[in-house]
Amino acid sequence: MIHDIIITIGVFSIFNIELSITIIAALLTIVGYSLNDTIVIYDRIRENMNKLYDKELDNIVNIALNESLNRTFITSFTTLLVVLILYFFGGDVLQTFAFALIIGVLIGTYSSIFIASPIMLYLETKYPIPEITDDLEE
């Protein structure tokens, strides 16, 4: 989530757009959106860890990502469609809010698939949870 916020603020900095209360609200919305997307993917990984306990963890993560990829892209596409409509037809007040959400939806979708899952896989292999390791060995 920090990744999503930093990139969004970086884009606003590149375009020299002043941070206002509307943009702060958009950043909080991006955090919620990204958190929800990441939780859905992590939940699918958890479900597959219980079902596919005989496979390697990297294969389980790959299967989980493939299973949730369609849902993630459809959700992101429909959200992006609405935000683009807000950007073009919402007026001046909503334009910076919608611009931040456009960036946030794109970066949030990217980060939940390509950043959050590999970090989870790295941390799980480097620092395994003892309860899960004991259950898998039995």
DRENPA-3360 file (N, C-alpha, C; in nm, 2 decimals, always signed):
BEGIN
1 = MIHDIIIT = +0.08/-0.12/+0.00/+0.00/+0.00/+0.00/+0.09/+0.13/+0.00 ~ +0.20/+0.12/+0.07/+0.29/+0.23/+0.07/+0.34/+0.26/-0.07 ~ +0.37/+0.15/-0.14/+0.41/+0.16/-0.28/+0.31/+0.24/-0.37 ~ +0.18/+0.21/-0.35/+0.07/+0.27/-0.43/+0.06/+0.42/-0.40 ~ +0.07/+0.45/-0.27/+0.06/+0.59/-0.23/+0.18/+0.67/-0.28 ~ +0.30/+0.62/-0.26/+0.42/+0.69/-0.30/+0.42/+0.72/-0.45 ~ +0.38/+0.62/-0.53/+0.38/+0.64/-0.68/+0.27/+0.74/-0.71 ~ +0.16/+0.74/-0.65/+0.05/+0.84/-0.68/+0.10/+0.98/-0.64;
9 = IGVFSIFN = +0.16/+0.99/-0.53/+0.21/+1.12/-0.49/+0.33/+1.17/-0.58 ~ +0.41/+1.07/-0.63/+0.51/+1.10/-0.72/+0.46/+1.15/-0.85 ~ +0.35/+1.09/-0.90/+0.29/+1.14/-1.03/+0.23/+1.28/-1.01 ~ +0.17/+1.31/-0.89/+0.12/+1.44/-0.87/+0.24/+1.54/-0.86 ~ +0.35/+1.50/-0.81/+0.47/+1.58/-0.80/+0.52/+1.61/-0.94 ~ +0.53/+1.51/-1.02/+0.58/+1.53/-1.16/+0.49/+1.63/-1.24 ~ +0.36/+1.62/-1.22/+0.27/+1.71/-1.29/+0.25/+1.84/-1.21 ~ +0.32/+1.86/-1.10/+0.31/+1.98/-1.02/+0.17/+2.01/-0.98;
17 = IELSITII = +0.10/+1.91/-0.93/-0.04/+1.93/-0.88/-0.03/+1.94/-0.73 ~ -0.09/+2.05/-0.67/-0.09/+2.07/-0.53/-0.18/+1.97/-0.46 ~ -0.12/+1.92/-0.35/-0.20/+1.82/-0.26/-0.30/+1.90/-0.18 ~ -0.43/+1.86/-0.20/-0.54/+1.92/-0.13/-0.61/+1.81/-0.05 ~ -0.71/+1.86/+0.02/-0.79/+1.76/+0.10/-0.86/+1.66/+0.01 ~ -0.90/+1.70/-0.11/-0.96/+1.61/-0.20/-0.86/+1.50/-0.24 ~ -0.73/+1.53/-0.26/-0.63/+1.43/-0.30/-0.60/+1.34/-0.18 ~ -0.61/+1.40/-0.06/-0.59/+1.31/+0.06/-0.70/+1.21/+0.07;
25 = AALLTIVG = -0.82/+1.25/+0.04/-0.94/+1.16/+0.04/-0.92/+1.05/-0.07 ~ -0.86/+1.09/-0.18/-0.84/+0.99/-0.29/-0.73/+0.90/-0.25 ~ -0.62/+0.94/-0.18/-0.52/+0.86/-0.13/-0.57/+0.75/-0.03 ~ -0.66/+0.80/+0.06/-0.72/+0.70/+0.15/-0.81/+0.60/+0.08 ~ -0.88/+0.65/-0.03/-0.96/+0.55/-0.11/-0.87/+0.45/-0.18 ~ -0.75/+0.50/-0.23/-0.66/+0.41/-0.29/-0.61/+0.30/-0.19 ~ -0.58/+0.34/-0.07/-0.54/+0.25/+0.03/-0.64/+0.14/+0.06 ~ -0.77/+0.18/+0.07/-0.88/+0.09/+0.09/-0.89/-0.01/-0.03;
33 = YSLNDTIV = -0.88/+0.05/-0.15/-0.89/-0.04/-0.27/-0.78/-0.14/-0.28 ~ -0.66/-0.09/-0.26/-0.54/-0.18/-0.27/-0.55/-0.28/-0.16 ~ -0.59/-0.24/-0.04/-0.59/-0.34/+0.07/-0.70/-0.45/+0.04 ~ -0.81/-0.41/-0.01/-0.91/-0.51/-0.05/-0.86/-0.60/-0.16 ~ -0.80/-0.55/-0.26/-0.75/-0.64/-0.37/-0.64/-0.73/-0.32 ~ -0.55/-0.68/-0.23/-0.45/-0.77/-0.18/-0.51/-0.88/-0.08 ~ -0.61/-0.84/-0.01/-0.67/-0.94/+0.08/-0.74/-1.05/+0.00 ~ -0.80/-1.02/-0.11/-0.86/-1.12/-0.19/-0.76/-1.22/-0.24;
41 = IYDRIREN = -0.65/-1.17/-0.29/-0.54/-1.25/-0.34/-0.48/-1.34/-0.23 ~ -0.45/-1.28/-0.11/-0.40/-1.35/+0.00/-0.49/-1.46/+0.05 ~ -0.62/-1.43/+0.04/-0.72/-1.53/+0.09/-0.72/-1.65/-0.01 ~ -0.71/-1.62/-0.14/-0.71/-1.73/-0.23/-0.58/-1.81/-0.21 ~ -0.47/-1.75/-0.18/-0.35/-1.82/-0.15/-0.37/-1.91/-0.02 ~ -0.43/-1.85/+0.08/-0.46/-1.93/+0.20/-0.55/-2.05/+0.17 ~ -0.65/-2.03/+0.09/-0.74/-2.14/+0.06/-0.66/-2.25/-0.01 ~ -0.58/-2.21/-0.11/-0.50/-2.31/-0.18/-0.40/-2.38/-0.10;
49 = MNKLYDKE = -0.34/-2.31/+0.00/-0.25/-2.38/+0.09/-0.32/-2.49/+0.17 ~ -0.44/-2.48/+0.20/-0.51/-2.58/+0.27/-0.55/-2.69/+0.17 ~ -0.59/-2.66/+0.05/-0.63/-2.76/-0.05/-0.51/-2.83/-0.11 ~ -0.41/-2.76/-0.14/-0.29/-2.81/-0.22/-0.17/-2.82/-0.13 ~ -0.18/-2.88/-0.02/-0.07/-2.89/+0.08/+0.05/-2.97/+0.03 ~ +0.02/-3.06/-0.07/+0.13/-3.14/-0.12/+0.22/-3.07/-0.23 ~ +0.19/-2.95/-0.27/+0.26/-2.88/-0.37/+0.36/-2.78/-0.30 ~ +0.45/-2.73/-0.38/+0.55/-2.63/-0.34/+0.47/-2.50/-0.32;
57 = LDNIVNIA = +0.52/-2.41/-0.23/+0.46/-2.29/-0.20/+0.45/-2.19/-0.32 ~ +0.56/-2.19/-0.40/+0.56/-2.10/-0.52/+0.46/-2.15/-0.62 ~ +0.43/-2.28/-0.63/+0.33/-2.33/-0.72/+0.19/-2.29/-0.67 ~ +0.17/-2.30/-0.54/+0.04/-2.27/-0.48/+0.01/-2.12/-0.50 ~ +0.11/-2.03/-0.48/+0.09/-1.89/-0.51/+0.06/-1.86/-0.65 ~ +0.13/-1.93/-0.74/+0.10/-1.92/-0.89/-0.04/-1.96/-0.92 ~ -0.08/-2.07/-0.87/-0.22/-2.12/-0.90/-0.32/-2.02/-0.84 ~ -0.30/-1.97/-0.72/-0.39/-1.87/-0.66/-0.40/-1.74/-0.74;
65 = LNESLNRT = -0.28/-1.70/-0.79/-0.28/-1.58/-0.87/-0.36/-1.60/-1.00 ~ -0.34/-1.71/-1.07/-0.41/-1.75/-1.19/-0.56/-1.76/-1.17 ~ -0.60/-1.81/-1.05/-0.74/-1.82/-1.02/-0.81/-1.69/-1.00 ~ -0.74/-1.60/-0.94/-0.80/-1.47/-0.90/-0.77/-1.36/-1.00 ~ -0.69/-1.39/-1.11/-0.65/-1.29/-1.21/-0.77/-1.23/-1.28 ~ -0.86/-1.32/-1.32/-0.98/-1.27/-1.40/-1.07/-1.18/-1.31 ~ -1.09/-1.22/-1.19/-1.17/-1.13/-1.10/-1.11/-1.00/-1.08 ~ -0.97/-1.00/-1.06/-0.90/-0.88/-1.03/-0.91/-0.78/-1.15;
73 = FITSFTTL = -0.89/-0.83/-1.27/-0.89/-0.75/-1.38/-1.03/-0.69/-1.41 ~ -1.13/-0.78/-1.40/-1.27/-0.73/-1.42/-1.31/-0.62/-1.32 ~ -1.27/-0.64/-1.19/-1.30/-0.54/-1.09/-1.23/-0.41/-1.12 ~ -1.10/-0.42/-1.15/-1.02/-0.30/-1.18/-1.07/-0.23/-1.30 ~ -1.11/-0.31/-1.41/-1.16/-0.24/-1.53/-1.29/-0.17/-1.51 ~ -1.38/-0.23/-1.43/-1.51/-0.16/-1.41/-1.49/-0.04/-1.32 ~ -1.40/-0.05/-1.22/-1.37/+0.07/-1.13/-1.30/+0.18/-1.22 ~ -1.21/+0.14/-1.30/-1.14/+0.24/-1.38/-1.24/+0.30/-1.48;
81 = LVVLILYF = -1.33/+0.23/-1.53/-1.43/+0.29/-1.63/-1.51/+0.40/-1.56 ~ -1.56/+0.37/-1.44/-1.63/+0.47/-1.36/-1.55/+0.59/-1.33 ~ -1.42/+0.57/-1.29/-1.34/+0.68/-1.25/-1.30/+0.76/-1.37 ~ -1.28/+0.70/-1.49/-1.26/+0.78/-1.61/-1.38/+0.86/-1.65 ~ -1.50/+0.81/-1.63/-1.62/+0.89/-1.65/-1.63/+1.01/-1.55 ~ -1.59/+0.99/-1.43/-1.58/+1.10/-1.33/-1.48/+1.20/-1.37 ~ -1.37/+1.15/-1.42/-1.26/+1.25/-1.46/-1.31/+1.34/-1.58 ~ -1.37/+1.28/-1.68/-1.41/+1.36/-1.80/-1.54/+1.43/-1.78;
89 = FGGDVLQT = -1.63/+1.38/-1.70/-1.76/+1.45/-1.69/-1.79/+1.50/-1.55 ~ -1.70/+1.48/-1.45/-1.73/+1.52/-1.32/-1.71/+1.66/-1.28 ~ -1.65/+1.74/-1.36/-1.62/+1.88/-1.33/-1.49/+1.90/-1.27 ~ -1.46/+2.03/-1.25/-1.33/+2.06/-1.19/-1.30/+2.01/-1.05 ~ -1.41/+2.01/-0.97/-1.39/+1.97/-0.83/-1.35/+1.82/-0.83 ~ -1.41/+1.73/-0.91/-1.38/+1.59/-0.90/-1.26/+1.55/-0.99 ~ -1.21/+1.64/-1.07/-1.10/+1.60/-1.16/-0.97/+1.55/-1.10 ~ -0.92/+1.62/-1.00/-0.80/+1.58/-0.93/-0.83/+1.45/-0.85;
97 = FAFALIIG = -0.95/+1.44/-0.79/-0.98/+1.32/-0.72/-0.98/+1.20/-0.81 ~ -1.05/+1.21/-0.92/-1.06/+1.11/-1.02/-0.92/+1.07/-1.08 ~ -0.84/+1.18/-1.10/-0.70/+1.15/-1.16/-0.62/+1.07/-1.06 ~ -0.63/+1.10/-0.93/-0.56/+1.02/-0.83/-0.61/+0.88/-0.83 ~ -0.74/+0.86/-0.84/-0.80/+0.73/-0.84/-0.76/+0.65/-0.97 ~ -0.75/+0.71/-1.08/-0.70/+0.64/-1.20/-0.56/+0.59/-1.18 ~ -0.48/+0.67/-1.13/-0.34/+0.62/-1.10/-0.34/+0.51/-0.99 ~ -0.42/+0.53/-0.89/-0.43/+0.44/-0.78/-0.48/+0.30/-0.82;
105 = VLIGTYSS = -0.59/+0.30/-0.90/-0.64/+0.17/-0.94/-0.54/+0.10/-1.03 ~ -0.48/+0.16/-1.12/-0.38/+0.10/-1.20/-0.26/+0.04/-1.12 ~ -0.21/+0.13/-1.04/-0.09/+0.09/-0.95/-0.13/-0.01/-0.85 ~ -0.25/+0.00/-0.79/-0.30/-0.09/-0.69/-0.32/-0.23/-0.75 ~ -0.37/-0.24/-0.87/-0.39/-0.37/-0.93/-0.26/-0.43/-0.96 ~ -0.17/-0.35/-1.01/-0.03/-0.40/-1.04/+0.04/-0.45/-0.91 ~ +0.03/-0.37/-0.81/+0.11/-0.41/-0.69/+0.05/-0.53/-0.61 ~ -0.08/-0.55/-0.62/-0.14/-0.66/-0.54/-0.11/-0.79/-0.61;
113 = IFIASPIM = -0.08/-0.79/-0.74/-0.05/-0.91/-0.82/+0.10/-0.93/-0.82 ~ +0.18/-0.83/-0.86/+0.32/-0.84/-0.89/+0.41/-0.80/-0.77 ~ +0.36/-0.74/-0.67/+0.45/-0.70/-0.56/+0.41/-0.77/-0.43 ~ +0.28/-0.77/-0.39/+0.24/-0.82/-0.26/+0.26/-0.98/-0.26 ~ +0.23/-1.05/-0.36/+0.25/-1.19/-0.36/+0.39/-1.24/-0.35 ~ +0.48/-1.18/-0.43/+0.62/-1.22/-0.42/+0.68/-1.18/-0.28 ~ +0.64/-1.07/-0.23/+0.69/-1.04/-0.09/+0.64/-1.14/+0.01 ~ +0.51/-1.18/+0.00/+0.46/-1.28/+0.09/+0.54/-1.41/+0.07;
121 = LYLETKYP = +0.56/-1.45/-0.05/+0.64/-1.57/-0.08/+0.78/-1.57/-0.02 ~ +0.84/-1.45/-0.04/+0.98/-1.44/+0.01/+0.98/-1.44/+0.16 ~ +0.89/-1.37/+0.23/+0.88/-1.38/+0.38/+0.85/-1.51/+0.43 ~ +0.76/-1.58/+0.36/+0.72/-1.72/+0.41/+0.83/-1.82/+0.39 ~ +0.92/-1.81/+0.29/+1.03/-1.90/+0.27/+1.15/-1.86/+0.36 ~ +1.16/-1.73/+0.39/+1.27/-1.68/+0.47/+1.24/-1.70/+0.62 ~ +1.12/-1.67/+0.66/+1.08/-1.68/+0.80/+0.95/-1.75/+0.81 ~ +0.95/-1.89/+0.80/+0.83/-1.96/+0.80/+0.76/-1.96/+0.93;
129 = IPEITDDL = +0.63/-1.97/+0.93/+0.55/-1.97/+1.05/+0.56/-2.12/+1.10 ~ +0.59/-2.13/+1.23/+0.61/-2.27/+1.28/+0.49/-2.36/+1.28 ~ +0.37/-2.30/+1.30/+0.25/-2.38/+1.30/+0.22/-2.44/+1.17 ~ +0.24/-2.36/+1.06/+0.22/-2.41/+0.93/+0.33/-2.51/+0.89 ~ +0.45/-2.49/+0.93/+0.56/-2.58/+0.90/+0.53/-2.72/+0.96 ~ +0.49/-2.71/+1.09/+0.46/-2.84/+1.16/+0.34/-2.91/+1.10 ~ +0.24/-2.84/+1.06/+0.13/-2.91/+1.00/+0.16/-2.97/+0.86 ~ +0.25/-2.91/+0.79/+0.29/-2.96/+0.66/+0.38/-3.08/+0.67;
137 = EE = +0.46/-3.09/+0.78/+0.55/-3.20/+0.80/+0.47/-3.33/+0.84 ~ +0.36/-3.31/+0.91/+0.28/-3.43/+0.96/+0.21/-3.50/+0.85;
% end
